[in-house]
Amino acid sequence: MTNSQHPDGRFSSGVPDRGWPAVAGAVLDDIDSRAGSATSLVRTVLGAYVRDLGGWIAIADLTMLLSALGVPAQSTRTAVTRLKSKRVLHSECRDGNNGYGLTAAAEAMFVRGDSRIFGFRQMAPGDAWRLISFGIPESERAARHQLRRRLASIGCGTVSAGLWICPEYLAVEAAAIVTALGLDAHITTFLATEFDVPGTLRDAVSQWWDLDSLAERHRTFLDHRGHAIDDDSTDGRDAFARFVPLLDEWRIIPYVDPGLPDEMLPSDWPGPDSVQLFTDARRRYLEPSRQWVRTLVISR
C-alpha cells in the first residue's frame, strides 16, 4: 500500500474554511430528513428553485408552490419553522412582503450538494482512495459516534473500527466533518492507490460498505419513480409536480453511494439505471418547472 500523509496530520487535499463546520452539520441534518415529508420537500424546493430566484421567497409564494405538491399550508408553515430553527432559513421582509431568505450556511450546503446531486461521481480504475484513521478517547465517545454517523452519511466505508475509507474526491467533505466535531487532533489520513486484501477486492469492498442497503436505495428509487417520465408534453406546473418528488427522493442517494468502480460492484448493480432515470428527468423537467416558478412568482 502506498501512503502519503500531510505533515500536520490534516487532509492533504485541503483544509476546509471556517464555514465548513456549519455545512457539515447541515448536510447530516438534510440526510436525516424523511424523503416526501413536508420538511424534506421544502428543502428540495429551496435548493432547486428558491436559489434560482435569488435566495428569497415570499411566504405566500412558498405556500403556493408546496400546495402544487399536495402539501397543506399548515404543514408548510411547520416545516418552515423547523428549517428556521436549523438555521436553513431566516425571516426577511422585502418591499413590504414577508418572506424567507436562505442563510449563508444553507447556501453553502446547497452549493456543495449541486455537484453531488446533479453530477453523480464514480471512481475510475486507478483512482486514489483516502484512508481515515482515528483513535478517539472514551471521554469523547459522543463525538466518536457522531464522526461515524457523519462519515457514513457522505459515503465512507468502514475497514475496521478505527479505520475508514472513501474515494479521494470525498476527502475535503470528510475533513469538514472532522473539523466540525473538533477532532482534528485525533485523526491521521493517508492517500492510497493499491491494496493487498484477503480474497478479492470485490469481497473486501462488500465488507467495507453495506452494498445491499445501497442497492436497495437505488431499486426503491427506480420502483417509486420509474413511471415519472412519459412522452407526453407537460406544462410547467406538471413538470414541477413530477420532478420535485423525484429529486427529493434521489438527492440522498449520491451522498450515501460513494460511486465505487464497476469492477468492485455486483454484476446486477442497479446504480446506472437510477442515475440514468434521474438524468433523463432532470433534462426533461427541471428547466420547464423553473420557468413556471419564475413566472408564478413574478406575476404575483
PENOR-V778235 format. One record per residue. N is the residue number from 0. PHI is phi as a letter, one per 30 degrees, with the letter a starting at -180 (999 if undefined). PSI is psi in radians with two decimals (* if undefined). Layout:
{{N,PHI,PSI} {N,PHI,PSI}}
//
This chain:
{{0,999,2.36} {1,c,2.34} {2,b,2.59} {3,b,2.22} {4,c,2.39} {5,d,2.44} {6,e,-0.63} {7,c,0.17} {8,i,-0.01} {9,d,3.00} {10,d,2.21} {11,d,-0.20} {12,d,-0.02} {13,k,2.53} {14,c,2.23} {15,d,2.62} {16,d,3.13} {17,d,-0.29} {18,d,-0.19} {19,d,-0.62} {20,e,-0.77} {21,d,-0.67} {22,d,-0.75} {23,d,-0.75} {24,d,-0.67} {25,d,-0.65} {26,d,-0.78} {27,d,-0.75} {28,d,-0.64} {29,d,-0.75} {30,d,-0.56} {31,d,-0.32} {32,d,2.43} {33,d,2.13} {34,e,2.34} {35,j,-0.24} {36,d,2.82} {37,e,-0.75} {38,d,-0.75} {39,d,-0.73} {40,d,-0.69} {41,d,-0.78} {42,e,-0.79} {43,d,-0.74} {44,d,-0.70} {45,d,-0.84} {46,d,-0.69} {47,c,-0.38} {48,b,-0.79} {49,d,-0.64} {50,d,-0.65} {51,d,-0.41} {52,d,-0.05} {53,j,0.05} {54,j,0.18} {55,b,2.55} {56,b,2.49} {57,d,2.65} {58,e,-0.80} {59,d,-0.67} {60,d,-0.70} {61,d,-0.72} {62,d,-0.69} {63,d,-0.73} {64,d,-0.76} {65,d,-0.50} {66,d,-0.52} {67,d,-0.28} {68,c,0.10} {69,i,0.28} {70,c,2.12} {71,d,2.69} {72,e,-0.72} {73,d,-0.67} {74,d,-0.65} {75,d,-0.77} {76,d,-0.70} {77,d,-0.73} {78,d,-0.72} {79,d,-0.72} {80,e,-0.74} {81,d,-0.74} {82,d,-0.54} {83,d,-0.70} {84,d,-0.43} {85,d,0.05} {86,i,0.57} {87,d,-0.65} {88,b,2.71} {89,b,2.61} {90,d,2.43} {91,a,2.28} {92,c,2.29} {93,b,2.23} {94,h,0.66} {95,i,0.07} {96,c,2.25} {97,d,2.38} {98,a,-2.86} {99,b,2.44} {100,c,2.66} {101,d,2.41} {102,d,2.89} {103,d,-0.69} {104,d,-0.70} {105,d,-0.74} {106,d,-0.74} {107,d,-0.70} {108,d,-0.79} {109,d,-0.65} {110,d,-0.80} {111,d,-0.65} {112,d,-0.51} {113,e,-0.81} {114,d,-0.52} {115,d,-0.94} {116,d,-0.72} {117,c,0.01} {118,b,1.30} {119,e,2.19} {120,c,2.47} {121,b,2.39} {122,d,2.57} {123,c,2.75} {124,e,2.33} {125,j,-0.17} {126,d,2.65} {127,d,2.74} {128,c,2.71} {129,c,2.14} {130,c,2.34} {131,b,1.90} {132,c,2.32} {133,b,2.51} {134,b,1.68} {135,c,2.21} {136,d,2.76} {137,d,-0.48} {138,d,-0.31} {139,c,0.67} {140,e,-0.70} {141,d,-0.73} {142,d,-0.65} {143,d,-0.74} {144,d,-0.77} {145,d,-0.65} {146,d,-0.79} {147,d,-0.76} {148,d,-0.78} {149,d,-0.65} {150,d,-0.73} {151,d,-0.60} {152,d,-0.27} {153,c,0.13} {154,j,0.24} {155,d,2.61} {156,c,2.85} {157,c,1.97} {158,d,-0.75} {159,a,3.14} {160,e,-0.61} {161,c,0.31} {162,b,2.09} {163,c,2.83} {164,b,2.55} {165,a,2.80} {166,e,2.57} {167,e,-0.51} {168,d,-0.12} {169,c,0.06} {170,d,-0.73} {171,d,-0.68} {172,d,-0.70} {173,d,-0.70} {174,d,-0.64} {175,d,-0.70} {176,d,-0.78} {177,e,-0.80} {178,d,-0.71} {179,e,-0.55} {180,c,-0.01} {181,i,0.61} {182,c,0.26} {183,e,-0.64} {184,d,-0.27} {185,c,0.05} {186,c,2.35} {187,b,2.38} {188,b,2.75} {189,b,2.59} {190,c,2.21} {191,b,2.46} {192,b,-0.20} {193,b,2.57} {194,b,2.53} {195,b,1.84} {196,b,2.70} {197,d,2.40} {198,i,-2.59} {199,c,2.79} {200,d,-0.57} {201,d,-0.70} {202,d,-0.74} {203,d,-0.77} {204,d,-0.63} {205,d,-0.33} {206,d,-0.53} {207,d,-0.56} {208,b,2.63} {209,d,1.43} {210,d,-0.55} {211,d,-0.74} {212,d,-0.72} {213,d,-0.75} {214,d,-0.68} {215,d,-0.67} {216,e,-0.80} {217,d,-0.79} {218,d,-0.66} {219,d,-0.73} {220,d,-0.77} {221,d,-0.71} {222,d,-0.75} {223,d,-0.64} {224,c,0.03} {225,d,-0.40} {226,c,-0.02} {227,d,-0.40} {228,c,2.26} {229,b,3.04} {230,c,-0.11} {231,d,2.58} {232,d,2.52} {233,b,2.57} {234,d,3.08} {235,d,-0.70} {236,d,-0.74} {237,d,-0.68} {238,d,-0.73} {239,d,-0.83} {240,d,-0.52} {241,d,-0.75} {242,d,-0.68} {243,d,-0.86} {244,d,-0.60} {245,d,-0.81} {246,d,-0.68} {247,d,-0.65} {248,d,-0.62} {249,d,-0.67} {250,d,-0.32} {251,d,-0.54} {252,e,-0.80} {253,d,-0.24} {254,d,-0.86} {255,d,-0.34} {256,c,2.00} {257,d,-0.18} {258,i,0.94} {259,d,2.68} {260,d,2.64} {261,e,-0.69} {262,d,-0.21} {263,c,-0.02} {264,c,2.75} {265,e,2.68} {266,d,-0.43} {267,c,0.46} {268,e,2.19} {269,d,-0.02} {270,e,-0.86} {271,e,-0.61} {272,d,-0.72} {273,d,-0.62} {274,d,-0.74} {275,d,-0.68} {276,d,-0.82} {277,d,-0.73} {278,e,-0.77} {279,d,-0.74} {280,d,-0.73} {281,d,-0.79} {282,d,-0.61} {283,d,-0.64} {284,c,-0.40} {285,d,-0.93} {286,d,-0.76} {287,e,-0.66} {288,d,-0.65} {289,d,-0.69} {290,d,-0.69} {291,d,-0.75} {292,d,-0.78} {293,e,-0.80} {294,d,-0.73} {295,d,-0.82} {296,d,-0.74} {297,d,-0.61} {298,d,-0.20} {299,c,*}}
//
